[in-house]
């Protein structure tokens, strides 16, 4: 079994997973108050120590690439890139959608949804066999509900046909799958432009 370190800083939570052979540890903070830059390194050190692993012993590193918090995503990616470059090791990215989808057992097509705020969601469709069905979209709650498909996510969402998954467990599965080549690149997934950029464009149009 491979040794790895995986981090998820894409949302309000913080998850760090370390595996050394058959020994694995997951540390999860449900609400990091968007303070990942302060908490991440301490959690990494703590998690590595609990399995007796050093970063130099890691075969590869994994970061969740979004969608989610623009700042949080960049923190996780930067951390993993730094370790990989410094040690000459492999680094992989996994989207929030794929991370959750790996943990869904469904006999029909379904949706993965991430709260985007203000009654909107980042949504990606998957077929029953777990393959992505089209590109991710930014949808209103009304539009999401109109699709009439089972919905999976990691937050407490008041949506019909909704199932909440344990995100910390989802990262474990996703990180292990990177061993078999299912991990992607470390490019951040932004389904929509940052709010600051949208506001800037709106101001320019009014000029």
Residue pairs with C-beta under 8 A, 6 or more apart in sequence:
1 19
1 21
1 22
2 19
2 59
2 60
2 179
3 19
3 20
3 21
3 53
3 57
3 58
3 59
4 17
4 18
4 19
4 58
4 59
4 60
4 61
4 62
4 175
4 178
4 179
5 16
5 17
5 18
5 44
5 47
5 48
5 53
5 55
5 58
5 61
5 62
5 80
5 83
6 15
6 16
6 17
6 18
6 61
6 62
6 63
6 171
6 172
6 174
6 175
7 14
7 15
7 16
7 17
7 40
7 44
7 62
7 63
7 64
7 76
7 79
7 80
8 14
8 15
8 16
8 63
8 64
8 76
8 99
8 167
8 171
9 32
9 36
9 40
9 63
9 64
9 69
9 72
9 73
9 75
9 76
9 79
10 64
10 65
10 66
10 67
10 68
10 69
10 72
10 73
10 76
10 96
11 68
11 69
11 72
11 96
11 114
11 154
11 155
11 167
12 30
12 31
12 32
12 33
12 34
12 69
13 28
13 29
13 30
13 31
13 32
13 154
13 167
13 168
14 28
14 29
14 32
14 36
14 39
14 40
14 43
15 26
15 27
15 28
15 29
15 167
15 168
15 171
16 26
16 27
16 28
16 40
16 43
16 44
16 46
16 47
17 24
17 25
17 26
17 27
17 47
17 168
17 171
17 172
17 175
18 24
18 25
18 44
18 47
18 48
18 50
18 51
18 53
19 25
19 51
19 53
19 175
19 176
20 51
20 52
20 53
20 57
23 51
23 52
24 51
24 172
25 47
25 50
25 51
26 47
26 168
26 169
26 171
26 172
27 43
27 46
27 47
27 50
28 167
28 168
29 39
29 43
32 39
34 69
34 71
34 72
36 71
36 72
36 75
36 76
37 71
37 75
40 75
40 76
40 79
41 79
44 79
48 54
48 55
55 83
55 87
56 87
58 83
58 87
58 89
59 89
59 90
60 84
60 89
60 90
60 91
60 92
60 178
60 179
60 183
61 80
61 83
61 84
61 89
61 90
61 91
61 92
62 80
62 91
62 92
62 93
62 94
62 171
62 174
62 175
62 178
62 183
63 76
63 77
63 79
63 80
63 91
63 92
63 93
63 94
63 186
64 73
64 76
64 93
64 94
64 95
64 96
64 99
64 171
64 174
65 73
65 76
65 77
65 93
65 94
65 95
65 96
65 184
65 186
65 187
65 188
65 189
66 73
66 95
66 96
66 188
66 189
66 190
66 191
67 73
67 95
67 96
67 97
67 114
67 116
67 122
67 136
67 189
67 190
67 191
68 96
68 114
68 122
70 188
70 190
70 194
73 188
73 189
74 188
77 93
77 186
77 188
80 91
80 93
80 186
81 91
81 186
83 89
83 91
84 90
84 91
91 186
92 178
92 183
92 184
92 185
92 186
93 183
93 184
93 185
93 186
93 187
94 174
94 175
94 177
94 178
94 183
94 184
95 124
95 136
95 184
95 189
96 112
96 114
96 122
96 189
97 112
97 114
97 122
97 124
97 126
97 132
97 136
98 132
98 174
98 182
98 184
99 167
99 170
99 171
99 173
99 174
100 112
100 152
100 153
100 154
100 165
100 167
100 170
101 112
101 124
101 126
101 130
101 132
101 152
102 130
102 170
102 173
102 174
102 177
103 165
103 169
103 170
103 173
104 110
104 112
104 126
104 130
104 152
104 165
106 128
106 150
107 128
108 128
108 149
108 150
109 125
109 126
109 127
109 128
109 133
109 149
110 125
110 126
110 128
110 149
110 150
110 151
110 152
111 123
111 124
111 125
111 126
111 144
111 147
111 149
111 150
111 151
111 152
112 123
112 124
112 126
112 151
112 152
112 153
113 121
113 122
113 123
113 144
113 151
113 152
113 153
113 157
113 159
113 162
114 121
114 122
114 123
114 153
114 154
114 155
115 121
115 153
115 155
115 157
116 122
116 138
116 191
116 192
119 140
119 141
120 138
120 139
120 140
120 141
121 138
121 139
121 140
121 141
121 144
122 136
122 137
122 138
122 191
122 192
123 136
123 137
123 138
123 139
123 144
124 132
124 134
124 135
124 136
124 137
125 132
125 133
125 134
125 149
126 132
126 133
127 133
136 189
136 191
137 191
138 191
138 192
141 159
144 151
144 159
145 159
145 160
148 161
149 161
150 161
150 162
150 163
151 157
151 159
151 160
151 161
151 162
151 163
152 162
152 163
152 164
152 165
153 162
153 163
153 164
153 165
154 164
154 165
154 166
154 167
154 170
155 164
156 164
157 164
177 183
192 198
193 201
